[in-house]
């Protein structure tokens, strides 16, 4: 059986991503998930790392790919990232920046746009709300002050509030700035 297939494919005239499926003469086809193939006329965006961050914005990301130029910009749902640094001499080429904020959690389409207005095919970036994984300690005396360590994801200049489940009483926690890490 053959292990290599070569074929000539005509471009669609615009940047796009397709699933690539090989089907034998008897109708047998490769199983999902299929390989993808990209037609690119401008910049090629290969990865966004990390590919998730807080809705507050400010997540440091690196976009990697090729055919970037000085003046290329990264767009998150059409909004330019903050403080971009384009490196066209590295392989792969990169754009380092901070994500813009977004009002709601969800998936944003990330593209690179070159100065000549050509854009890459989009990659995904997921905007998320803060989540708590652990609280240590989980109990404290009713008097005095107790230092809590709260771990989780997507904290960005957070405030911490306590809500009493039995009534409407609330408490706040003074966040220690030096320990507020991304």
N, C-alpha and C positions, 0 to 999 in steps of 0.2 A: 504494500500500500504506500501511497505517496505521503511524504511528511512535509512537503513544501509546495505551495501554490503561488504562482506569480500571475498577476492580472494588471491590466491597464484600466484606470478609472478616470472618467471625466469629472472635473470639478463642478459643483453646483452653481458657481457664479457668486456665491456669498459664503461667509464663514458659517459653519454649522458642524454639529456632532451627529454621527450616525452609529447605530449598532452594526457590528460586522458579523455576519452569519455565513458559515460555510455549509452548503447542502450537497450531499452526494447525489449521484445520478438516480439512486433508488429512493430518494426522498429523505434519507436520514440527515439530520442537521445537528450541529453542535448544541449542547445544552446551555441554558441560561445559567449564570449571567454571561452575556455576550461580551466580547471585546468591543471597545469603542474606537472610532476613527474620527479624527478632526480634520476638516478642511479649514485652513487659515489663510487669510489674505493680509493680515496685519499682525499685531502682536499675538503671541501664543502664551496664554496663562496656564501653567502646568499645575501649580499648587498654591494654596493659601494656608499659611501655618502661623499660629494655630487656626483651626477652621471654626472656632466658636469663641464667644466672649460676651460680656455684659451689655445689656441694653443702654447702660449709661455711656457707652463708648469709651475710647481711650485704651482699648486693648492693643498692645504692640503686635503687629503682624508683619510677615515677610511674604511677598508675592514673588514667585519664581517662574521663569519662563524664558522666552526668547523674542527677538525683534522688538525690544523696548528701545526707546530713544530718550535722550535728554529732553525733559519736558513731558514725558509720559506721566499719566496720572492714574491712580486706582480709584474706581468708583464702586460704592456699596449702595445698591439700588439707586444709582444715579447721583449719589452724594459723594463728593471727593473726600478721600481720607485726609487726615491731618498730618502735618509736618513730613511730607514724603521725601525720601532720599532714594534717587534712582542710581543704580550701579549697572552701567552697560558694559563694563569691562570684565565682570565675573561670568563664570559659566556654572550654572545657569545665571542669566541676568536677574536682578532683583529690584523690587521696590519695597523699602521698609517704611512703615507709617503707623499711625494710630487710627483705629476705627472711629467713624463718626457715631454719634448717639442715634438711637432709634426708639420711637415711642412704644413699640410693642415687640414682644419676643417673636421669633420665627426665623425663616430662612431668607437671607438677602442674596441677591445675585451680584457677584463681584466681577468686574471687568477691568481691563487695562485699556486706556484710550491714548493713542499716540498723538503728537501734535498735528498730524495730517488728518485727524479724526477717525482713523481706522480703529476698530475695537476688537478685542479678543472675544472668543466664546466665553460665556460666564462659567464661573465656579461658584460653589455654595459657601456661605458663611452663616453660622447659626447664632443669632442673638438670643441670649438666655437671661432669665431672672435669677437673682441670688438664691442659692440653695444651701441649707445647713446639713452637714453630715454628722458632726458630733459637737457636744457641749461638755466641757470638762472644767470643774466638777458639775454634776447634775443637781446637786443640792447645796444650800448655803444656810448659815445661821440667820435668824431673823434680825439680828443686830450686827453692826459693823459692816465692813466692806470686803467683798470677795472678788478676786480677779478671776474672770472666766476666760477660757480659751475656746473660741468658736471656730470650727473648721468647716469648710465647704467650698463652693465655687461661685465665681462671678460677683465677688464683693468689689465695690468701687466707691471709696469714700463713704462707707456705710454708717448708718445709725442703727442702734440696737434697742428695741422696745420689747417690753413684757406685757402681755395681756392676760388678766386673770380670767380663767375659764368659768368661774362661778358668779362673777359680777363684772362691773365695768371698770374696775381698778386697773391702772396702768403704771408701769415703771420704766425708766430709761436707764441705759448703761453708758457710762462715759467711755468712749472708744479711746484706746491708747494709740496715738498717732504712729509711733515708731513700730508698732506691731501690726499695723494695718497694711498687709502685704497683698500684692496682686497675684 
